[in-house]
Amino acid sequence: MTDLARITVDPEVCGGRPCIRGLRVRVKDILDMLAGGASRDEILADYPYLEDADITAALNYAAAQTDHLILRVA
């Protein structure tokens, strides 16, 4: 499974927001925890059904979302 294959979007789960493996843990939830200073180990302890690769997938997904072409009008 590639990292990004761990990210799922289903209109029936969390309102269609990107989640980890169909679980009700949103990519944003993981990013918020990391931004708030939580370590990977703390997140995994709080959410034992998550895997370390899920956290990596959330980071890679966020990075991919910010990597878009910017067009400038002359």
PyMOL Python script that loads the backbone (N, CA, C, O; Angstrom):
from pymol import cmd

cmd.read_pdbstr("""\
ATOM      1  N   MET A   1       0.850  -1.170   0.000  1.00  0.00           N
ATOM      2  CA  MET A   1       0.000   0.000   0.000  1.00  0.00           C
ATOM      3  C   MET A   1       0.900   1.239   0.000  1.00  0.00           C
ATOM      4  O   MET A   1       1.767   1.388   0.860  1.00  0.00           O
ATOM      5  N   THR A   2       0.683   2.111  -0.963  1.00  0.00           N
ATOM      6  CA  THR A   2       1.453   3.349  -0.957  1.00  0.00           C
ATOM      7  C   THR A   2       0.870   4.283   0.088  1.00  0.00           C
ATOM      8  O   THR A   2      -0.271   4.121   0.520  1.00  0.00           O
ATOM      9  N   ASP A   3       1.658   5.248   0.482  1.00  0.00           N
ATOM     10  CA  ASP A   3       1.204   6.189   1.512  1.00  0.00           C
ATOM     11  C   ASP A   3      -0.146   6.787   1.175  1.00  0.00           C
ATOM     12  O   ASP A   3      -1.059   6.763   2.001  1.00  0.00           O
ATOM     13  N   LEU A   4      -0.286   7.321  -0.020  1.00  0.00           N
ATOM     14  CA  LEU A   4      -1.519   8.043  -0.359  1.00  0.00           C
ATOM     15  C   LEU A   4      -2.713   7.114  -0.507  1.00  0.00           C
ATOM     16  O   LEU A   4      -3.856   7.567  -0.441  1.00  0.00           O
ATOM     17  N   ALA A   5      -2.471   5.827  -0.707  1.00  0.00           N
ATOM     18  CA  ALA A   5      -3.581   4.871  -0.773  1.00  0.00           C
ATOM     19  C   ALA A   5      -4.238   4.714   0.603  1.00  0.00           C
ATOM     20  O   ALA A   5      -5.362   4.222   0.701  1.00  0.00           O
ATOM     21  N   ARG A   6      -3.548   5.126   1.651  1.00  0.00           N
ATOM     22  CA  ARG A   6      -4.106   5.078   3.005  1.00  0.00           C
ATOM     23  C   ARG A   6      -5.131   6.184   3.232  1.00  0.00           C
ATOM     24  O   ARG A   6      -5.913   6.115   4.181  1.00  0.00           O
ATOM     25  N   ILE A   7      -5.138   7.192   2.385  1.00  0.00           N
ATOM     26  CA  ILE A   7      -6.070   8.312   2.515  1.00  0.00           C
ATOM     27  C   ILE A   7      -7.321   7.991   1.712  1.00  0.00           C
ATOM     28  O   ILE A   7      -7.248   7.712   0.515  1.00  0.00           O
ATOM     29  N   THR A   8      -8.463   8.033   2.374  1.00  0.00           N
ATOM     30  CA  THR A   8      -9.723   7.740   1.696  1.00  0.00           C
ATOM     31  C   THR A   8     -10.664   8.929   1.819  1.00  0.00           C
ATOM     32  O   THR A   8     -10.620   9.692   2.784  1.00  0.00           O
ATOM     33  N   VAL A   9     -11.509   9.058   0.813  1.00  0.00           N
ATOM     34  CA  VAL A   9     -12.535  10.107   0.815  1.00  0.00           C
ATOM     35  C   VAL A   9     -13.855   9.421   0.494  1.00  0.00           C
ATOM     36  O   VAL A   9     -14.022   8.840  -0.578  1.00  0.00           O
ATOM     37  N   ASP A  10     -14.772   9.495   1.419  1.00  0.00           N
ATOM     38  CA  ASP A  10     -16.081   8.859   1.268  1.00  0.00           C
ATOM     39  C   ASP A  10     -17.124   9.847   1.780  1.00  0.00           C
ATOM     40  O   ASP A  10     -17.051  10.276   2.931  1.00  0.00           O
ATOM     41  N   PRO A  11     -18.089  10.211   0.945  1.00  0.00           N
ATOM     42  CA  PRO A  11     -19.099  11.182   1.376  1.00  0.00           C
ATOM     43  C   PRO A  11     -19.862  10.739   2.629  1.00  0.00           C
ATOM     44  O   PRO A  11     -20.450  11.571   3.320  1.00  0.00           O
ATOM     45  N   GLU A  12     -19.857   9.443   2.923  1.00  0.00           N
ATOM     46  CA  GLU A  12     -20.571   8.921   4.085  1.00  0.00           C
ATOM     47  C   GLU A  12     -19.721   8.921   5.357  1.00  0.00           C
ATOM     48  O   GLU A  12     -20.224   8.620   6.440  1.00  0.00           O
ATOM     49  N   VAL A  13     -18.440   9.256   5.228  1.00  0.00           N
ATOM     50  CA  VAL A  13     -17.538   9.248   6.387  1.00  0.00           C
ATOM     51  C   VAL A  13     -16.961  10.650   6.575  1.00  0.00           C
ATOM     52  O   VAL A  13     -16.293  11.177   5.686  1.00  0.00           O
ATOM     53  N   CYS A  14     -17.219  11.237   7.714  1.00  0.00           N
ATOM     54  CA  CYS A  14     -16.712  12.580   8.059  1.00  0.00           C
ATOM     55  C   CYS A  14     -17.040  13.629   6.997  1.00  0.00           C
ATOM     56  O   CYS A  14     -16.234  14.516   6.714  1.00  0.00           O
ATOM     57  N   GLY A  15     -18.208  13.516   6.427  1.00  0.00           N
ATOM     58  CA  GLY A  15     -18.652  14.511   5.453  1.00  0.00           C
ATOM     59  C   GLY A  15     -17.803  14.582   4.195  1.00  0.00           C
ATOM     60  O   GLY A  15     -17.764  15.616   3.527  1.00  0.00           O
ATOM     61  N   GLY A  16     -17.125  13.493   3.870  1.00  0.00           N
ATOM     62  CA  GLY A  16     -16.318  13.461   2.655  1.00  0.00           C
ATOM     63  C   GLY A  16     -14.928  14.054   2.824  1.00  0.00           C
ATOM     64  O   GLY A  16     -14.195  14.208   1.848  1.00  0.00           O
ATOM     65  N   ARG A  17     -14.564  14.384   4.046  1.00  0.00           N
ATOM     66  CA  ARG A  17     -13.209  14.913   4.275  1.00  0.00           C
ATOM     67  C   ARG A  17     -12.216  13.761   4.229  1.00  0.00           C
ATOM     68  O   ARG A  17     -12.569  12.627   4.553  1.00  0.00           O
ATOM     69  N   PRO A  18     -10.982  14.037   3.833  1.00  0.00           N
ATOM     70  CA  PRO A  18      -9.970  12.971   3.739  1.00  0.00           C
ATOM     71  C   PRO A  18      -9.724  12.333   5.117  1.00  0.00           C
ATOM     72  O   PRO A  18      -9.491  13.023   6.110  1.00  0.00           O
ATOM     73  N   CYS A  19      -9.785  11.003   5.140  1.00  0.00           N
ATOM     74  CA  CYS A  19      -9.605  10.226   6.366  1.00  0.00           C
ATOM     75  C   CYS A  19      -8.516   9.177   6.171  1.00  0.00           C
ATOM     76  O   CYS A  19      -8.043   8.942   5.059  1.00  0.00           O
ATOM     77  N   ILE A  20      -8.141   8.569   7.258  1.00  0.00           N
ATOM     78  CA  ILE A  20      -7.156   7.504   7.225  1.00  0.00           C
ATOM     79  C   ILE A  20      -7.864   6.167   7.104  1.00  0.00           C
ATOM     80  O   ILE A  20      -8.641   5.789   7.981  1.00  0.00           O
ATOM     81  N   ARG A  21      -7.602   5.459   6.033  1.00  0.00           N
ATOM     82  CA  ARG A  21      -8.090   4.099   5.782  1.00  0.00           C
ATOM     83  C   ARG A  21      -9.573   3.896   6.082  1.00  0.00           C
ATOM     84  O   ARG A  21      -9.964   2.836   6.570  1.00  0.00           O
ATOM     85  N   GLY A  22     -10.394   4.888   5.798  1.00  0.00           N
ATOM     86  CA  GLY A  22     -11.826   4.762   6.022  1.00  0.00           C
ATOM     87  C   GLY A  22     -12.240   4.882   7.476  1.00  0.00           C
ATOM     88  O   GLY A  22     -13.425   4.814   7.801  1.00  0.00           O
ATOM     89  N   LEU A  23     -11.262   5.059   8.348  1.00  0.00           N
ATOM     90  CA  LEU A  23     -11.565   5.271   9.761  1.00  0.00           C
ATOM     91  C   LEU A  23     -12.081   6.692   9.941  1.00  0.00           C
ATOM     92  O   LEU A  23     -11.947   7.516   9.036  1.00  0.00           O
ATOM     93  N   ARG A  24     -12.646   6.977  11.048  1.00  0.00           N
ATOM     94  CA  ARG A  24     -13.151   8.329  11.295  1.00  0.00           C
ATOM     95  C   ARG A  24     -12.095   9.199  11.951  1.00  0.00           C
ATOM     96  O   ARG A  24     -12.362   9.942  12.896  1.00  0.00           O
ATOM     97  N   VAL A  25     -10.891   9.081  11.423  1.00  0.00           N
ATOM     98  CA  VAL A  25      -9.780   9.944  11.837  1.00  0.00           C
ATOM     99  C   VAL A  25      -9.382  10.726  10.597  1.00  0.00           C
ATOM    100  O   VAL A  25      -8.854  10.166   9.636  1.00  0.00           O
ATOM    101  N   ARG A  26      -9.640  12.013  10.629  1.00  0.00           N
ATOM    102  CA  ARG A  26      -9.363  12.847   9.465  1.00  0.00           C
ATOM    103  C   ARG A  26      -7.877  13.181   9.370  1.00  0.00           C
ATOM    104  O   ARG A  26      -7.167  13.206  10.376  1.00  0.00           O
ATOM    105  N   VAL A  27      -7.426  13.432   8.164  1.00  0.00           N
ATOM    106  CA  VAL A  27      -6.059  13.895   7.944  1.00  0.00           C
ATOM    107  C   VAL A  27      -5.831  15.146   8.784  1.00  0.00           C
ATOM    108  O   VAL A  27      -4.780  15.295   9.407  1.00  0.00           O
ATOM    109  N   LYS A  28      -6.804  16.037   8.802  1.00  0.00           N
ATOM    110  CA  LYS A  28      -6.688  17.282   9.573  1.00  0.00           C
ATOM    111  C   LYS A  28      -6.489  16.997  11.058  1.00  0.00           C
ATOM    112  O   LYS A  28      -5.739  17.711  11.723  1.00  0.00           O
ATOM    113  N   ASP A  29      -7.137  15.981  11.583  1.00  0.00           N
ATOM    114  CA  ASP A  29      -6.973  15.642  12.996  1.00  0.00           C
ATOM    115  C   ASP A  29      -5.514  15.303  13.302  1.00  0.00           C
ATOM    116  O   ASP A  29      -4.960  15.760  14.302  1.00  0.00           O
ATOM    117  N   ILE A  30      -4.907  14.513  12.448  1.00  0.00           N
ATOM    118  CA  ILE A  30      -3.504  14.140  12.642  1.00  0.00           C
ATOM    119  C   ILE A  30      -2.606  15.358  12.511  1.00  0.00           C
ATOM    120  O   ILE A  30      -1.691  15.552  13.312  1.00  0.00           O
ATOM    121  N   LEU A  31      -2.865  16.175  11.505  1.00  0.00           N
ATOM    122  CA  LEU A  31      -2.054  17.379  11.318  1.00  0.00           C
ATOM    123  C   LEU A  31      -2.200  18.328  12.502  1.00  0.00           C
ATOM    124  O   LEU A  31      -1.218  18.927  12.941  1.00  0.00           O
ATOM    125  N   ASP A  32      -3.411  18.467  13.020  1.00  0.00           N
ATOM    126  CA  ASP A  32      -3.631  19.327  14.190  1.00  0.00           C
ATOM    127  C   ASP A  32      -2.870  18.813  15.409  1.00  0.00           C
ATOM    128  O   ASP A  32      -2.287  19.596  16.160  1.00  0.00           O
ATOM    129  N   MET A  33      -2.878  17.502  15.601  1.00  0.00           N
ATOM    130  CA  MET A  33      -2.149  16.941  16.741  1.00  0.00           C
ATOM    131  C   MET A  33      -0.651  17.183  16.613  1.00  0.00           C
ATOM    132  O   MET A  33       0.009  17.559  17.581  1.00  0.00           O
ATOM    133  N   LEU A  34      -0.121  16.966  15.418  1.00  0.00           N
ATOM    134  CA  LEU A  34       1.306  17.199  15.198  1.00  0.00           C
ATOM    135  C   LEU A  34       1.645  18.678  15.389  1.00  0.00           C
ATOM    136  O   LEU A  34       2.649  19.017  16.017  1.00  0.00           O
ATOM    137  N   ALA A  35       0.801  19.553  14.842  1.00  0.00           N
ATOM    138  CA  ALA A  35       1.041  20.991  14.973  1.00  0.00           C
ATOM    139  C   ALA A  35       0.960  21.429  16.434  1.00  0.00           C
ATOM    140  O   ALA A  35       1.612  22.392  16.838  1.00  0.00           O
ATOM    141  N   GLY A  36       0.167  20.725  17.213  1.00  0.00           N
ATOM    142  CA  GLY A  36       0.029  21.048  18.623  1.00  0.00           C
ATOM    143  C   GLY A  36       1.142  20.479  19.488  1.00  0.00           C
ATOM    144  O   GLY A  36       1.148  20.660  20.705  1.00  0.00           O
ATOM    145  N   GLY A  37       2.084  19.790  18.852  1.00  0.00           N
ATOM    146  CA  GLY A  37       3.233  19.287  19.584  1.00  0.00           C
ATOM    147  C   GLY A  37       3.196  17.814  19.948  1.00  0.00           C
ATOM    148  O   GLY A  37       4.120  17.312  20.589  1.00  0.00           O
ATOM    149  N   ALA A  38       2.145  17.115  19.551  1.00  0.00           N
ATOM    150  CA  ALA A  38       2.080  15.678  19.841  1.00  0.00           C
ATOM    151  C   ALA A  38       3.117  14.933  19.012  1.00  0.00           C
ATOM    152  O   ALA A  38       3.344  15.261  17.847  1.00  0.00           O
ATOM    153  N   SER A  39       3.732  13.949  19.606  1.00  0.00           N
ATOM    154  CA  SER A  39       4.691  13.119  18.878  1.00  0.00           C
ATOM    155  C   SER A  39       3.940  11.977  18.187  1.00  0.00           C
ATOM    156  O   SER A  39       2.783  11.698  18.501  1.00  0.00           O
ATOM    157  N   ARG A  40       4.609  11.337  17.260  1.00  0.00           N
ATOM    158  CA  ARG A  40       4.019  10.168  16.608  1.00  0.00           C
ATOM    159  C   ARG A  40       3.638   9.119  17.647  1.00  0.00           C
ATOM    160  O   ARG A  40       2.557   8.535  17.585  1.00  0.00           O
ATOM    161  N   ASP A  41       4.535   8.887  18.601  1.00  0.00           N
ATOM    162  CA  ASP A  41       4.274   7.877  19.629  1.00  0.00           C
ATOM    163  C   ASP A  41       3.042   8.226  20.464  1.00  0.00           C
ATOM    164  O   ASP A  41       2.268   7.339  20.824  1.00  0.00           O
ATOM    165  N   GLU A  42       2.855   9.502  20.772  1.00  0.00           N
ATOM    166  CA  GLU A  42       1.677   9.924  21.536  1.00  0.00           C
ATOM    167  C   GLU A  42       0.399   9.694  20.728  1.00  0.00           C
ATOM    168  O   GLU A  42      -0.602   9.211  21.258  1.00  0.00           O
ATOM    169  N   ILE A  43       0.443  10.040  19.467  1.00  0.00           N
ATOM    170  CA  ILE A  43      -0.735   9.839  18.606  1.00  0.00           C
ATOM    171  C   ILE A  43      -1.061   8.355  18.514  1.00  0.00           C
ATOM    172  O   ILE A  43      -2.222   7.966  18.640  1.00  0.00           O
ATOM    173  N   LEU A  44      -0.055   7.532  18.298  1.00  0.00           N
ATOM    174  CA  LEU A  44      -0.280   6.093  18.174  1.00  0.00           C
ATOM    175  C   LEU A  44      -0.775   5.484  19.482  1.00  0.00           C
ATOM    176  O   LEU A  44      -1.545   4.524  19.467  1.00  0.00           O
ATOM    177  N   ALA A  45      -0.342   6.032  20.605  1.00  0.00           N
ATOM    178  CA  ALA A  45      -0.826   5.545  21.907  1.00  0.00           C
ATOM    179  C   ALA A  45      -2.293   5.918  22.112  1.00  0.00           C
ATOM    180  O   ALA A  45      -3.066   5.131  22.658  1.00  0.00           O
ATOM    181  N   ASP A  46      -2.675   7.117  21.675  1.00  0.00           N
ATOM    182  CA  ASP A  46      -4.058   7.580  21.823  1.00  0.00           C
ATOM    183  C   ASP A  46      -5.005   6.918  20.825  1.00  0.00           C
ATOM    184  O   ASP A  46      -6.195   6.769  21.103  1.00  0.00           O
ATOM    185  N   TYR A  47      -4.487   6.526  19.678  1.00  0.00           N
ATOM    186  CA  TYR A  47      -5.282   5.912  18.613  1.00  0.00           C
ATOM    187  C   TYR A  47      -4.601   4.601  18.207  1.00  0.00           C
ATOM    188  O   TYR A  47      -3.930   4.551  17.176  1.00  0.00           O
ATOM    189  N   PRO A  48      -4.764   3.548  18.999  1.00  0.00           N
ATOM    190  CA  PRO A  48      -4.021   2.307  18.762  1.00  0.00           C
ATOM    191  C   PRO A  48      -4.335   1.613  17.435  1.00  0.00           C
ATOM    192  O   PRO A  48      -3.575   0.746  17.002  1.00  0.00           O
ATOM    193  N   TYR A  49      -5.430   1.974  16.793  1.00  0.00           N
ATOM    194  CA  TYR A  49      -5.778   1.391  15.503  1.00  0.00           C
ATOM    195  C   TYR A  49      -5.054   2.093  14.354  1.00  0.00           C
ATOM    196  O   TYR A  49      -5.134   1.638  13.213  1.00  0.00           O
ATOM    197  N   LEU A  50      -4.352   3.186  14.631  1.00  0.00           N
ATOM    198  CA  LEU A  50      -3.539   3.845  13.609  1.00  0.00           C
ATOM    199  C   LEU A  50      -2.157   3.203  13.560  1.00  0.00           C
ATOM    200  O   LEU A  50      -1.701   2.586  14.523  1.00  0.00           O
ATOM    201  N   GLU A  51      -1.511   3.365  12.422  1.00  0.00           N
ATOM    202  CA  GLU A  51      -0.149   2.874  12.228  1.00  0.00           C
ATOM    203  C   GLU A  51       0.750   4.064  11.917  1.00  0.00           C
ATOM    204  O   GLU A  51       0.286   5.110  11.464  1.00  0.00           O
ATOM    205  N   ASP A  52       2.032   3.887  12.167  1.00  0.00           N
ATOM    206  CA  ASP A  52       2.983   4.962  11.893  1.00  0.00           C
ATOM    207  C   ASP A  52       2.887   5.421  10.438  1.00  0.00           C
ATOM    208  O   ASP A  52       3.002   6.613  10.152  1.00  0.00           O
ATOM    209  N   ALA A  53       2.678   4.486   9.530  1.00  0.00           N
ATOM    210  CA  ALA A  53       2.562   4.829   8.108  1.00  0.00           C
ATOM    211  C   ALA A  53       1.345   5.714   7.832  1.00  0.00           C
ATOM    212  O   ALA A  53       1.341   6.460   6.853  1.00  0.00           O
ATOM    213  N   ASP A  54       0.314   5.643   8.678  1.00  0.00           N
ATOM    214  CA  ASP A  54      -0.855   6.516   8.521  1.00  0.00           C
ATOM    215  C   ASP A  54      -0.473   7.975   8.769  1.00  0.00           C
ATOM    216  O   ASP A  54      -0.949   8.873   8.075  1.00  0.00           O
ATOM    217  N   ILE A  55       0.379   8.202   9.752  1.00  0.00           N
ATOM    218  CA  ILE A  55       0.830   9.559  10.038  1.00  0.00           C
ATOM    219  C   ILE A  55       1.672  10.084   8.884  1.00  0.00           C
ATOM    220  O   ILE A  55       1.520  11.234   8.473  1.00  0.00           O
ATOM    221  N   THR A  56       2.551   9.252   8.366  1.00  0.00           N
ATOM    222  CA  THR A  56       3.353   9.633   7.202  1.00  0.00           C
ATOM    223  C   THR A  56       2.455   9.944   6.015  1.00  0.00           C
ATOM    224  O   THR A  56       2.695  10.901   5.280  1.00  0.00           O
ATOM    225  N   ALA A  57       1.422   9.133   5.831  1.00  0.00           N
ATOM    226  CA  ALA A  57       0.487   9.356   4.724  1.00  0.00           C
ATOM    227  C   ALA A  57      -0.223  10.698   4.870  1.00  0.00           C
ATOM    228  O   ALA A  57      -0.404  11.411   3.883  1.00  0.00           O
ATOM    229  N   ALA A  58      -0.625  11.049   6.089  1.00  0.00           N
ATOM    230  CA  ALA A  58      -1.295  12.328   6.319  1.00  0.00           C
ATOM    231  C   ALA A  58      -0.373  13.486   5.968  1.00  0.00           C
ATOM    232  O   ALA A  58      -0.803  14.463   5.353  1.00  0.00           O
ATOM    233  N   LEU A  59       0.886  13.379   6.355  1.00  0.00           N
ATOM    234  CA  LEU A  59       1.848  14.438   6.028  1.00  0.00           C
ATOM    235  C   LEU A  59       2.085  14.518   4.525  1.00  0.00           C
ATOM    236  O   LEU A  59       2.139  15.612   3.962  1.00  0.00           O
ATOM    237  N   ASN A  60       2.225  13.379   3.879  1.00  0.00           N
ATOM    238  CA  ASN A  60       2.441  13.380   2.428  1.00  0.00           C
ATOM    239  C   ASN A  60       1.218  13.913   1.685  1.00  0.00           C
ATOM    240  O   ASN A  60       1.358  14.618   0.686  1.00  0.00           O
ATOM    241  N   TYR A  61       0.033  13.583   2.164  1.00  0.00           N
ATOM    242  CA  TYR A  61      -1.195  14.090   1.547  1.00  0.00           C
ATOM    243  C   TYR A  61      -1.252  15.615   1.663  1.00  0.00           C
ATOM    244  O   TYR A  61      -1.556  16.307   0.691  1.00  0.00           O
ATOM    245  N   ALA A  62      -0.961  16.126   2.844  1.00  0.00           N
ATOM    246  CA  ALA A  62      -0.975  17.576   3.044  1.00  0.00           C
ATOM    247  C   ALA A  62       0.057  18.261   2.158  1.00  0.00           C
ATOM    248  O   ALA A  62      -0.216  19.314   1.580  1.00  0.00           O
ATOM    249  N   ALA A  63       1.232  17.671   2.052  1.00  0.00           N
ATOM    250  CA  ALA A  63       2.274  18.250   1.200  1.00  0.00           C
ATOM    251  C   ALA A  63       1.820  18.270  -0.255  1.00  0.00           C
ATOM    252  O   ALA A  63       2.052  19.249  -0.965  1.00  0.00           O
ATOM    253  N   ALA A  64       1.181  17.204  -0.698  1.00  0.00           N
ATOM    254  CA  ALA A  64       0.714  17.133  -2.088  1.00  0.00           C
ATOM    255  C   ALA A  64      -0.372  18.170  -2.350  1.00  0.00           C
ATOM    256  O   ALA A  64      -0.450  18.719  -3.449  1.00  0.00           O
ATOM    257  N   GLN A  65      -1.207  18.442  -1.355  1.00  0.00           N
ATOM    258  CA  GLN A  65      -2.287  19.418  -1.526  1.00  0.00           C
ATOM    259  C   GLN A  65      -1.769  20.834  -1.665  1.00  0.00           C
ATOM    260  O   GLN A  65      -2.434  21.678  -2.267  1.00  0.00           O
ATOM    261  N   THR A  66      -0.606  21.109  -1.125  1.00  0.00           N
ATOM    262  CA  THR A  66      -0.065  22.467  -1.210  1.00  0.00           C
ATOM    263  C   THR A  66       0.838  22.659  -2.411  1.00  0.00           C
ATOM    264  O   THR A  66       1.286  23.773  -2.682  1.00  0.00           O
ATOM    265  N   ASP A  67       1.107  21.583  -3.131  1.00  0.00           N
ATOM    266  CA  ASP A  67       1.998  21.651  -4.287  1.00  0.00           C
ATOM    267  C   ASP A  67       1.171  21.805  -5.560  1.00  0.00           C
ATOM    268  O   ASP A  67       0.941  20.835  -6.282  1.00  0.00           O
ATOM    269  N   HIS A  68       0.735  23.013  -5.825  1.00  0.00           N
ATOM    270  CA  HIS A  68      -0.069  23.262  -7.011  1.00  0.00           C
ATOM    271  C   HIS A  68       0.530  24.425  -7.802  1.00  0.00           C
ATOM    272  O   HIS A  68       1.251  25.270  -7.272  1.00  0.00           O
ATOM    273  N   LEU A  69       0.213  24.429  -9.033  1.00  0.00           N
ATOM    274  CA  LEU A  69       0.710  25.451  -9.949  1.00  0.00           C
ATOM    275  C   LEU A  69       0.082  26.806  -9.624  1.00  0.00           C
ATOM    276  O   LEU A  69      -1.127  26.902  -9.412  1.00  0.00           O
ATOM    277  N   ILE A  70       0.884  27.820  -9.587  1.00  0.00           N
ATOM    278  CA  ILE A  70       0.390  29.183  -9.394  1.00  0.00           C
ATOM    279  C   ILE A  70       0.596  29.937 -10.699  1.00  0.00           C
ATOM    280  O   ILE A  70       1.716  30.065 -11.192  1.00  0.00           O
ATOM    281  N   LEU A  71      -0.500  30.429 -11.243  1.00  0.00           N
ATOM    282  CA  LEU A  71      -0.420  31.195 -12.484  1.00  0.00           C
ATOM    283  C   LEU A  71      -0.435  32.673 -12.152  1.00  0.00           C
ATOM    284  O   LEU A  71      -1.263  33.149 -11.375  1.00  0.00           O
ATOM    285  N   ARG A  72       0.471  33.365 -12.740  1.00  0.00           N
ATOM    286  CA  ARG A  72       0.537  34.822 -12.541  1.00  0.00           C
ATOM    287  C   ARG A  72       0.106  35.519 -13.838  1.00  0.00           C
ATOM    288  O   ARG A  72       0.517  35.150 -14.939  1.00  0.00           O
ATOM    289  N   VAL A  73      -0.716  36.514 -13.663  1.00  0.00           N
ATOM    290  CA  VAL A  73      -1.192  37.274 -14.810  1.00  0.00           C
ATOM    291  C   VAL A  73      -0.241  38.453 -15.007  1.00  0.00           C
ATOM    292  O   VAL A  73       0.029  39.218 -14.081  1.00  0.00           O
ATOM    293  N   ALA A  74       0.255  38.578 -16.229  1.00  0.00           N
ATOM    294  CA  ALA A  74       1.208  39.654 -16.514  1.00  0.00           C
ATOM    295  C   ALA A  74       0.511  40.979 -16.663  1.00  0.00           C
ATOM    296  O   ALA A  74       1.161  41.995 -16.906  1.00  0.00           O
TER     297      ALA A  74
END
""", "prot")
cmd.dss("prot")
cmd.show_as("cartoon", "prot")
cmd.util.cbc("prot")
cmd.orient("prot")
